[in-house]
Amino acid sequence: MKSLSEENYLKAIFHLIDDKNTFTVNELSRLLGIKMPSVNSMMKKFVQKNWVIYESYKPIILTDLGKKEAALIVRKHRLTEMFLVHKMGFGWEAVHQIAEQLEHIHSELFFDKMDELLNYPKIDPHGEPIPDKDGNIIQQNLMKLSECKAGDEVALASVTESSDSFLTYLSQRELQLNTKIKILKVEAYDHSMSVSFGIGKKETLSKMVCDKILVEKI
């Protein structure tokens, strides 16, 4: 059984490696806000569990087993977020911290039942893919809203930031998953975007916001 600390490390590594399987102690230390000697010590434990390959002065390699273990922690987190939104009525901006606590429940049956009650969702409330029971993840072919040009029509598919403040910002403007967006204008100076969506709604979004919204073309 994994400790809470081990699970937090695994989840951080999952987000750190993205599409590559390597990372450094320094990167992990910065992400977790934990001193490097402590990170080094934990990585030595991970070597013993065959979760990573770790040699001094070289990037750390996440093994296939380590990747699966990390994905299963993320699975519990994202399933919990879906349950809180779709079964308990929470807003998508309010679920992250609650899921941070519930993801450490060790009962596989608990999360299997949650998955069943949700009809086996593929994505979480923020559009992030939910790993399956074997740690497999569907690949998404998405682009940043900031990469679109005037005239493009897209659907909001995911966000790269799940902070309360950012999700509240989007909710207040009624921008949510599957919202269809038309890009009206891109400002040459600051790359802010004028967009329309819904029934007669228009907004000007900063480049910083557009960078954090992932879309797919319609």
C-alpha positions in Angstrom: 0.0 0.0 0.0 1.4 3.4 -1.0 1.8 6.1 1.6 0.1 9.5 1.2 3.5 11.1 0.5 4.4 8.5 -2.1 1.0 9.1 -3.9 1.7 12.9 -3.9 5.1 12.3 -5.4 3.7 10.0 -8.1 1.0 12.5 -9.0 3.5 15.3 -9.2 5.7 13.2 -11.5 2.7 12.4 -13.7 2.1 16.1 -14.3 5.8 16.9 -14.6 6.8 14.4 -17.3 3.8 15.1 -19.7 4.8 13.5 -23.0 8.3 12.5 -21.9 9.2 9.9 -19.3 12.2 11.7 -17.7 12.5 14.4 -15.1 15.1 15.8 -12.7 15.3 16.0 -8.9 15.4 19.8 -9.2 12.2 20.0 -11.3 10.4 17.7 -8.8 11.7 19.7 -5.8 10.4 23.0 -7.3 7.0 21.5 -8.2 6.4 20.0 -4.8 8.1 22.8 -2.8 10.2 20.1 -1.0 14.0 20.3 -0.4 16.2 18.3 -2.8 17.7 16.0 -0.1 14.1 14.8 0.8 13.3 14.3 -2.9 16.5 12.4 -3.4 15.6 10.1 -0.4 12.2 9.4 -1.8 13.6 8.7 -5.3 15.8 6.0 -3.7 12.7 4.4 -2.3 11.0 4.6 -5.7 14.0 2.8 -7.2 13.5 -0.1 -4.8 9.8 -0.3 -5.9 10.9 -0.3 -9.5 8.9 2.9 -10.2 11.9 4.9 -11.4 15.5 4.4 -12.8 17.7 6.8 -10.9 21.5 7.4 -11.4 23.3 10.4 -10.0 23.6 13.4 -12.3 21.3 11.9 -14.9 17.6 12.6 -15.5 15.3 10.2 -13.7 13.4 7.8 -15.9 9.8 6.8 -14.9 9.4 3.1 -15.5 6.2 1.5 -17.1 5.2 0.4 -13.6 5.8 3.8 -12.2 3.8 5.4 -14.9 0.9 3.1 -14.3 1.0 3.7 -10.5 1.1 7.5 -11.1 -1.8 7.3 -13.6 -3.9 5.3 -11.2 -3.6 8.1 -8.6 -4.7 10.7 -11.2 -7.6 8.4 -12.1 -8.9 8.5 -8.6 -8.5 12.3 -8.5 -10.3 12.9 -11.8 -13.1 10.4 -11.1 -13.7 12.1 -7.8 -14.0 15.5 -9.5 -16.5 14.1 -11.9 -18.6 12.6 -9.1 -18.6 15.8 -7.2 -19.8 17.8 -10.2 -22.2 15.4 -11.8 -23.6 13.6 -8.7 -23.3 16.2 -6.0 -23.8 19.4 -7.9 -20.5 21.1 -7.2 -19.2 23.7 -9.7 -16.0 22.7 -11.6 -14.1 25.4 -9.7 -14.9 23.9 -6.3 -13.8 20.3 -6.6 -10.0 20.2 -6.8 -9.2 20.5 -3.1 -11.9 18.0 -2.1 -10.6 15.5 -4.7 -7.1 16.1 -3.2 -8.3 14.6 0.0 -10.5 11.7 -1.4 -7.9 10.5 -3.9 -6.0 8.9 -1.1 -8.7 6.3 -0.3 -7.2 3.0 -1.0 -10.3 1.0 -1.8 -10.2 0.0 -5.5 -13.9 -1.1 -5.2 -14.9 2.4 -4.1 -13.5 4.0 -7.2 -14.8 1.2 -9.5 -18.3 1.9 -8.2 -17.8 5.6 -8.7 -16.8 4.9 -12.3 -19.9 2.7 -12.8 -22.2 5.3 -11.4 -20.8 7.9 -13.7 -21.2 5.6 -16.7 -17.4 5.3 -17.2 -16.5 8.8 -18.2 -13.4 9.5 -20.4 -12.7 13.0 -19.3 -13.0 14.9 -16.0 -14.9 18.2 -15.5 -11.9 20.2 -16.8 -11.6 18.2 -20.0 -8.6 16.2 -18.8 -8.6 12.5 -19.8 -9.3 9.9 -17.0 -6.9 7.0 -17.0 -8.6 3.5 -17.2 -8.1 0.8 -14.6 -4.9 -0.3 -16.3 -3.4 3.3 -16.3 -4.0 3.8 -20.1 -4.9 7.3 -21.2 -6.7 8.5 -24.3 -4.6 10.9 -26.4 -6.3 14.2 -27.1 -5.5 16.3 -30.2 -6.2 19.7 -28.9 -4.8 23.2 -29.5 -4.6 26.4 -27.5 -7.3 29.0 -28.1 -4.4 31.5 -28.6 -3.3 29.5 -31.7 -6.5 30.1 -33.5 -7.1 32.9 -36.0 -10.0 35.2 -36.8 -12.9 33.3 -38.4 -12.1 30.0 -36.7 -14.9 28.1 -34.9 -14.0 25.8 -32.1 -15.3 24.0 -29.0 -13.8 24.4 -25.6 -12.4 21.0 -24.8 -10.1 21.4 -21.8 -8.2 23.8 -19.6 -4.6 23.7 -18.4 -5.2 25.4 -15.1 -7.7 24.2 -12.5 -7.3 27.0 -9.9 -10.5 28.2 -8.3 -9.8 31.8 -9.5 -9.3 30.8 -13.2 -12.3 28.4 -13.3 -14.5 31.0 -11.6 -13.4 33.6 -14.2 -14.6 31.3 -16.9 -17.8 30.3 -15.1 -18.7 34.0 -14.6 -18.5 34.4 -18.4 -20.5 31.2 -19.0 -17.5 29.6 -20.7 -17.5 25.9 -20.0 -16.7 22.5 -21.6 -18.2 22.1 -25.1 -19.0 25.8 -25.4 -18.8 26.7 -29.1 -16.6 29.7 -29.7 -16.1 31.9 -32.8 -13.0 34.0 -33.0 -14.0 37.4 -34.2 -10.7 39.3 -34.0 -7.1 38.8 -32.8 -5.4 42.0 -31.7 -1.9 42.4 -33.3 -0.5 44.3 -30.3 -1.2 42.0 -27.4 -2.8 39.0 -29.1 -6.0 39.3 -27.1 -9.1 37.8 -28.7 -12.6 39.0 -29.3 -14.9 36.0 -29.3 -18.6 35.2 -29.5 -20.4 32.2 -28.0 -23.7 31.1 -26.7 -26.7 33.3 -27.6 -25.3 36.7 -28.4 -22.5 36.7 -25.9 -19.2 38.4 -26.7 -16.0 38.7 -24.7 -12.4 39.9 -25.1 -10.0 37.4 -23.6 -6.4 38.1 -22.8 -3.6 36.0 -24.4 -2.9 34.6 -20.9 -6.4 33.3 -20.6 -6.4 32.0 -24.2 -3.2 30.1 -23.6 -4.9 28.2 -20.8 -8.0 27.2 -22.9 -7.7 24.1 -25.1 -10.0 23.7 -28.0 -10.8 21.5 -31.0 -12.0 22.8 -34.3 -15.6 22.2 -35.3 
